[in-house]
């Protein structure tokens, strides 16, 4: 039973590491404004998240089996399982838990940065839209001076 849990936790850890790599690539894509790369990364991340969901279901069923074997009616977590596990499983489970916790913190940190980049871009877009459609319609005449004739054209017809 412990081997099955270790295998699932190890697989989950590997997926989290891949998500960290893609989150870093996504940061670079945001900074370079590469929409195609962002879309590819999001598709790949979506597939990894589905795999992670399947593993979470497996992990839940393994934990329920361990709970039943221990005769416990109360829900148990990984820490409870680790505290009751024998060596070498206890050491391996502790290592996996620590590595996964650290990886999840790193993933959250990178995702927070990406979220900030998205907010900055959205704020910039909002600012530009408000600037363009603020009601002040300024056009430039042939001499380069502003022409306040009340024209509503944003773009020069010659462009």
C-alpha positions as CSV (number, residue, x, y, z in Angstrom):
1,X,0.0,0.0,0.0
2,X,2.8,2.4,0.9
3,X,4.5,1.7,-2.4
4,X,1.4,2.7,-4.3
5,X,1.1,5.9,-2.4
6,X,4.8,6.7,-2.9
7,X,4.4,6.1,-6.7
8,X,1.4,8.4,-6.9
9,X,3.1,11.1,-4.8
10,X,6.3,10.8,-6.9
11,X,4.2,11.2,-10.1
12,X,2.5,14.2,-8.7
13,X,5.8,15.7,-7.8
14,X,7.1,15.2,-11.3
15,X,4.1,17.0,-12.7
16,X,4.5,19.9,-10.3
17,X,8.1,20.2,-11.5
18,X,6.9,20.3,-15.1
19,X,4.3,22.9,-14.2
20,X,7.1,25.0,-12.6
21,X,9.1,24.8,-15.9
22,X,6.0,25.9,-17.9
23,X,5.2,28.7,-15.5
24,X,8.7,30.1,-16.0
25,X,8.3,29.8,-19.8
26,X,5.0,31.5,-19.5
27,X,6.6,34.4,-17.6
28,X,9.1,34.8,-20.5
29,X,6.2,34.6,-23.0
30,X,4.3,37.3,-21.1
31,X,7.3,39.5,-21.1
32,X,7.9,39.0,-24.8
33,X,4.2,39.2,-25.6
34,X,4.3,36.0,-27.5
35,X,0.6,35.0,-27.6
36,X,1.2,31.8,-29.6
37,X,3.7,30.6,-27.0
38,X,1.3,31.4,-24.2
39,X,-1.5,29.5,-25.9
40,X,0.8,26.4,-26.4
41,X,1.9,26.6,-22.8
42,X,-1.7,26.9,-21.5
43,X,-2.7,23.8,-23.6
44,X,0.2,21.8,-22.2
45,X,-0.5,22.9,-18.7
46,X,-4.1,22.0,-19.1
47,X,-3.1,18.4,-20.0
48,X,-0.8,18.2,-17.0
49,X,-3.5,19.5,-14.7
50,X,-5.8,16.8,-15.9
51,X,-3.2,14.1,-15.2
52,X,-2.7,15.7,-11.8
53,X,-6.4,15.4,-11.2
54,X,-6.4,11.7,-12.0
55,X,-3.5,11.2,-9.7
56,X,-5.3,13.1,-6.9
57,X,-8.2,10.7,-7.3
58,X,-5.8,7.7,-7.1
59,X,-4.2,9.2,-4.0
60,X,-7.6,9.7,-2.3
61,X,-8.6,6.1,-2.9
62,X,-5.2,4.9,-1.6
63,X,-5.6,7.0,1.5
64,X,-9.1,5.7,2.0
65,X,-7.8,2.1,1.8
66,X,-5.0,2.9,4.3
67,X,-7.6,4.5,6.6
68,X,-9.8,1.4,6.3
69,X,-6.8,-0.9,7.1
70,X,-6.1,1.2,10.2
71,X,-9.7,0.9,11.2
72,X,-10.1,4.6,11.4
73,X,-13.4,6.3,10.7
74,X,-11.9,9.8,10.8
75,X,-10.2,11.3,7.7
76,X,-6.4,11.0,7.7
77,X,-3.8,12.9,5.8
78,X,-0.3,12.3,4.5
79,X,1.2,13.5,7.8
80,X,-0.9,10.9,9.7
81,X,0.2,8.2,7.3
82,X,3.8,9.2,7.7
83,X,3.6,9.2,11.5
84,X,2.4,5.6,11.4
85,X,4.6,4.3,8.5
86,X,7.5,2.0,9.0
87,X,11.0,2.6,7.6
88,X,12.0,2.9,4.8
89,X,8.6,4.2,3.8
90,X,8.5,6.8,6.5
91,X,11.7,8.4,5.2
92,X,10.7,8.3,1.6
93,X,7.2,9.8,2.3
94,X,8.8,12.6,4.4
95,X,11.2,13.3,1.5
96,X,8.4,13.4,-1.0
97,X,6.2,15.6,1.2
98,X,9.0,18.1,1.8
99,X,10.0,18.2,-1.9
100,X,6.4,18.6,-3.1
101,X,5.7,21.3,-0.5
102,X,8.8,23.2,-1.6
103,X,7.9,22.8,-5.3
104,X,4.3,23.9,-4.7
105,X,5.5,27.1,-3.0
106,X,7.8,27.8,-6.0
107,X,4.9,27.2,-8.4
108,X,2.7,29.6,-6.4
109,X,5.5,32.2,-6.4
110,X,5.9,32.1,-10.2
111,X,2.1,32.0,-10.7
112,X,1.8,35.1,-8.5
113,X,4.4,36.9,-10.8
114,X,2.5,35.8,-13.9
115,X,-0.7,37.1,-12.3
116,X,0.9,40.4,-11.7
117,X,2.1,40.6,-15.3
118,X,-1.4,39.8,-16.6
119,X,-2.8,42.6,-14.3
120,X,-0.2,45.1,-15.5
121,X,-1.0,44.2,-19.2
122,X,-4.8,44.5,-18.5
123,X,-4.3,47.8,-16.8
124,X,-2.2,49.1,-19.7
125,X,-4.9,48.0,-22.2
126,X,-7.6,49.6,-20.1
127,X,-5.5,52.9,-19.9
128,X,-5.0,52.9,-23.7
129,X,-8.7,52.2,-24.4
130,X,-9.7,55.0,-22.0
131,X,-7.1,57.3,-23.6
132,X,-8.3,56.7,-27.1
133,X,-12.0,57.0,-26.3
134,X,-11.8,59.7,-23.6
135,X,-14.0,62.1,-25.5
136,X,-11.2,64.4,-26.4
137,X,-10.8,64.0,-30.1
138,X,-7.6,65.5,-31.2
139,X,-6.4,65.2,-34.8
140,X,-3.3,66.6,-36.3
141,X,-3.3,68.9,-39.3
142,X,-0.8,68.9,-42.2
143,X,1.5,71.3,-40.3
144,X,1.7,68.9,-37.3
145,X,-0.3,71.2,-35.0
146,X,-3.4,69.9,-33.3
147,X,-6.6,70.6,-35.1
148,X,-9.5,71.0,-32.6
149,X,-12.1,71.1,-35.3
150,X,-14.2,68.5,-33.4
151,X,-13.3,65.8,-35.8
152,X,-13.8,62.3,-34.4
153,X,-11.3,60.4,-36.5
154,X,-8.6,58.7,-34.5
155,X,-6.5,57.6,-37.4
156,X,-5.2,59.7,-40.3
157,X,-6.8,58.7,-43.6
158,X,-3.5,58.7,-45.3
159,X,-2.1,56.0,-43.0
